[in-house]
Structures are given as structure tokens and as C-alpha cells.
Amino acid sequence: MNDTEFMRTAVEESKKGDWPYGAVIAKDGAIVVLGFNTVTRDREPTAHAEVNVIREALKDTPDLSLKGYTLYNSSESCPLCTGVAIWAGVSLIVFGNLIQQLIDVGQPQINASSQALMIIAFIDVELMGGILAAEALKVLQDWSQ
């Protein structure tokens, strides 16, 4: 699979969640874990898509590190999820639309970009945004109506 295929899977996962966010953890061209936001059903404010997949992926990593793994998110991660990705040691985060685009369509967000947090992070995590952004944004817009 390639970045577009992984991102398409994350966008499809976003349609299943309590809020329209989906995520995939991949390594060596294969999906390791996929998931979506379960905040409402779990009654857990940290059950964001990214946190859910990171938790699941770490169950099979004895050193609690996702170095060498890629996290695909339908939308740019909020500060909580970016922080969790940093603490988990994810090597690359690939996302669709930006935090500002989420705000523009009425999604409640903390207005802090992943890039801003990476500047002050203690490890280097590569970011790549804009992959299938229009598709991810359409899911958000449809959900918001």
C-alpha cells in the first residue's frame, strides 16, 4: 500500500466514529491497526482515533516505541494526539486537512498545529499533510450538517 491508500483507509474509518476522525498505523507497507474516534461510546475524552490506534499498536511492542511506524490521520492531530504520537515515538505522521480547516467547518478544536508542537518536541517526528484533504474535509462537512 502507499500513502494515498493508507489515507483513504483512514478517511473511511472516520465515517464510523462518534466524531468524524479516523486513523491507521502502518509499518513496512502494511496496516498494523486501524480505528476511529470513540469518545462518546466509551465516555472517554481521550478516545480520539489517533490515541485509540496508538494504544492498540503499543500492545504488541515490548519497548513501547512506534519508531519506524507511520500514523495516518484523516485530519491533522489535535495537541493531545500529537503529544501521544510524540511520546509513542511515531516516526511519521501523515494527515489530510489542517486544524484550521476543521475550525472553519465548525469542529471544536484547540488552535495549535502539529508543526508548532514538533518545534518543541524532544524527538523528531516527520509530518506530511494535505493527503486526500478534500475527501477528509467532505466527511467532516457531511457530518456537521
SVG drawing of the C-alpha trace seen along z (x, -y; Angstrom):
<svg xmlns="http://www.w3.org/2000/svg" viewBox="-27 -29 42 37">
<polyline fill="none" stroke="black" stroke-width="0.4" points="0.0,0.0 1.1,-3.6 0.3,-6.9 -2.8,-7.6 -4.2,-4.1 -3.5,-4.3 -5.0,-7.7 -8.1,-6.5 -8.5,-3.8 -8.2,-6.5 -10.9,-8.6 -13.2,-5.5 -12.6,-4.8 -13.6,-8.4 -17.1,-7.6 -17.5,-5.0 -16.7,-7.2 -18.6,-9.2 -16.8,-12.2 -15.5,-12.2 -11.9,-11.2 -10.1,-8.0 -6.6,-6.8 -4.3,-4.0 -0.9,-2.8 1.2,-1.2 4.7,0.3 6.6,1.7 3.7,1.1 1.0,2.9 -1.7,1.8 -1.0,2.7 -4.0,1.1 -6.9,-1.0 -9.6,-2.8 -11.8,-5.8 -13.0,-8.2 -14.9,-6.5 -15.2,-9.4 -19.0,-9.2 -19.5,-5.5 -16.5,-4.9 -17.4,-8.0 -13.7,-8.8 -12.5,-12.2 -9.1,-10.8 -10.6,-8.2 -9.6,-10.1 -8.8,-8.0 -5.1,-8.5 -5.0,-7.6 -7.1,-4.5 -4.8,-3.2 -1.6,-4.1 -2.9,-2.3 -3.7,0.8 -0.4,0.8 1.6,0.5 0.1,3.7 2.4,5.6 5.5,3.6 7.5,4.7 9.6,1.5 6.6,-0.9 8.0,-2.5 6.5,-3.0 9.8,-4.1 9.6,-3.1 5.8,-3.3 3.6,-5.8 0.4,-7.3 -2.2,-8.2 -4.9,-10.6 -7.9,-11.8 -7.3,-15.3 -4.3,-17.0 -4.0,-15.8 -5.1,-17.9 -2.4,-18.7 -3.5,-15.7 -3.0,-13.3 0.2,-14.9 1.6,-14.6 0.7,-11.0 2.3,-10.3 5.5,-12.1 5.5,-10.1 5.0,-6.8 7.9,-7.6 6.0,-7.5 8.4,-8.3 6.0,-9.9 2.5,-11.4 0.6,-11.8 -2.7,-13.7 -5.5,-15.1 -6.9,-18.5 -5.5,-21.1 -6.7,-22.1 -7.7,-25.5 -9.9,-23.8 -11.6,-21.9 -12.2,-25.1 -13.6,-26.7 -16.2,-24.0 -17.3,-24.3 -15.4,-21.5 -14.3,-22.4 -10.5,-22.4 -7.6,-23.7 -5.9,-26.0 -2.4,-24.6 -0.8,-22.9 1.1,-19.7 4.0,-21.6 4.1,-24.1 4.3,-21.2 7.0,-19.4 9.2,-22.5 9.3,-21.9 9.2,-18.1 12.1,-16.1 12.2,-13.8 12.0,-14.4 8.7,-13.3 8.2,-13.9 4.9,-15.5 3.3,-15.3 -0.1,-17.0 -2.7,-17.5 -3.0,-13.9 -6.7,-13.4 -7.6,-16.6 -10.6,-17.3 -12.1,-13.8 -11.4,-14.1 -12.9,-17.6 -16.1,-16.4 -16.6,-13.7 -16.4,-16.5 -18.8,-18.8 -21.3,-16.0 -21.1,-15.0 -21.5,-18.6 -24.8,-19.1"/>
</svg>
